[in-house]
Amino acid sequence: MTVSIGTSSQATAGLFSINNTAIPLRLHTELLGLPSFEANLSTTLTNKSEPETMQQIARWPFYAYLAGTMFCLLVSSACHLLSCHSEHTCYIMLTCDPIFGNLYMGFITVFGRASVFVSLVPVFERPEFRIVRTGLFACMGLSGLVPIMHKMVAFGDRPEAVITTAYENVMLCFYGVGVIVYALRTPERWLPGKFDLIGHCHQ
């Protein structure tokens, strides 16, 4: 990707050229963390301040997302690296039965795609369909109970199975609390406008 500052006429318009595509210079410099430039000439000539959205851009959502994705990749690489260490380690990190593993992955994939579908289709944004969205999220969490119970039936005599089941139950409890908070639309239902950025029920 080639990055270049355009001609003087482009510079006066405050534009940043990337692959011949003009993008507002201020927006790009703030997103990429580049050194700030002087206000563009058009702003100076009109003697008007830039829009508030152009003056300040929140970076923390990008960092939070990148941290989450990098953590997932880190755990995945650790699994592939360490699963060959011993039979015990392989048991902890990998699914023992490919048939059941594929079955359970199939269930969570179906529920996940259904949740994405109802979240993106405008008709499901109506209040009367909120119970449908909440029900799908609940099904995603409850679908994890089946493999957990299967694990305890098949490997309940192994301490690793008991320990991991305890962690999974804690995870399911947090997930259940999240579904309840989402369904009740708290806390923004009590203080509208106070939790638009941080702390609303969907988060």
N, C-alpha and C positions, 0 to 999 in steps of 0.2 A: 504494500500500500504506500503510495507516494503522498507526502504531505508537503504543501507549499503555500506560502503567502502569495496571493495574487498580485496583479499589477497595482499601480498606485490608485487607479480608479476603484479597484476592488477593495483595497485597503481602506479607502475613505468610506466605503460602505460598511466596513466592519465585518468582512467575510473571510472565512477560512476555507481554502480549497482542498478537498480530498477526492482524488480521482475525478476531478472536474466537477465536483458537486459542491455548491456553495452552502456553507453552514455558518450560522452566527458565531463570530469569533469568541465573544464573551462566554457563550454557553459551552463551547468546546474547551476553552482554557480552564474553566472551572471544573468540568467533568473529568478532564485528564490531569488536573493538578499542575498545569503548566504555569509558568510565571505570568502574572497578570499584566495586561497591556493597558495603555492609556485608553480612556473612553473614546469610542470611535467618533469620527468627525461629524457624522450625521447627528449624534446626540449633542455635540458641542454647538452645532449650528442652530439646532432647534431649541437649545437651552432647556431641554426637558430631561427629567431623570428617567432611567431605564425602568421597565416594568419590574415589580417586586420579585416576580418569579425568575427574572434574569439576574437580579442582584445577588440572590442567595439560593444555592442549590444544595439540598441535603445529600451528604455522601454516605451517611451511616447505613441506609438500606442496601447500598451496593456492597459495603463491607460485611454486613450481616449475612447477605446471600452468599457471597464468596466464601466466607468462613464456614458456612454450613455445607456447601458443596465440596470444599477442600477436605473437611472432616470426613465426609462420606467416602471420598476417594482414598483418604488415609486409612480408614478402617478396612476398605476393600483390599488395598495393597497389603496390609498386615495379615489379612486372612489368607491371601494367596501365598504370601511369603512363609507363614508359620504353620500352615495346615499340614505340611509334610514332616513336621518335627517329630510327631509321634501319633500313635493311634488315639491317645487321649485328647491331644490338641485338635486332631482332625474331627473328632466327635463333637467337640465344643463349637468349632467354627463352621462346620458344613452340615448339610442335611444328610441324614443317614440313608433314607430311602428315596431314590429319585422319583418313583411313581407318586408317592404321597407329597413329596416336595413340589412337583409340577402341579398336582391337584390343588394344593393350598395356594400356590402362586397364581393359579388360574382364577381362583375365587377372588383374591384380593385385587387382581387385575380388572376383573369384571366390575367389582364395586368401585374401584378407583376411576375407571372410565365413565361409569354411570354418574359418579359425583362430578366429574369434570363437565359432562354433558349438561346436567341440570344447573351447573354454575354458570355456563356460558350461554345457554338458550334463554332469550329474554322472557319467554312466557313463564318460566319457573321463578322469575324474580317477584312475582305477585305474592302478596302476603298469604294467600290460601295455600300456596305450594311450599311454604316454609317448613311444614311438617314433613314433606317429602325429602327436602334437602337434609333436614336433621335426621330423618330415618336412615338415609343412605350413609351418613357419617357414622351413625350408631352401628349400622351393619358392618362397616369397615372395621370398627373396633371389635365387635363381637365375633367377627370371622376369625380373629386370632385365638379365640377360646378353643376352637376345635383342635388345631394342631397342638396346643398346650396340653389338653386332656389326653390326646393320643400319645404324646410324649410321656406323660406320667403313667399311662397304662403300660406302655412298652418298656420304659426305662425308669420306672419309679424307684427301683432299688439302687440306683446310682446317685451318689451325692451331687454330681454335676447337674443332673436333671432337676433335683429339688432346688438347688441354688438359683439356676437360671429361671425356673418357674416363679420363684419369689420376685426376681427382678421384673419379669414379664407382667406379673400381677400389679406391681407398682406402676408400670407403664400404662396398663389398662385403666387403672384408677385415675391417673392424670388425664388420659384420653376421655374417660367418661365425664370427668369434671368439665373438660373443655366443651364437650357436646352440650352439657346442661347450660353452661354459661352462654354458648352460642344460641341455644333455643330461647333462653330468657332475655337475650339482648341486653345483658348487663355489662358494664355500668352505664353505658351511654343512654339508656332509657331514663335514668334518673337525672343525668346532667348532660343534656344534648349539647353537642359542639365542643365539650371539654376533652373528649377522647378520640377526636378525629384522626390524630396521627399516632398516638401511643396509648395502648390500654383498652381498645375497643374489643368487643366480644369475638370478632373473627380472628384477631390476633391470638 
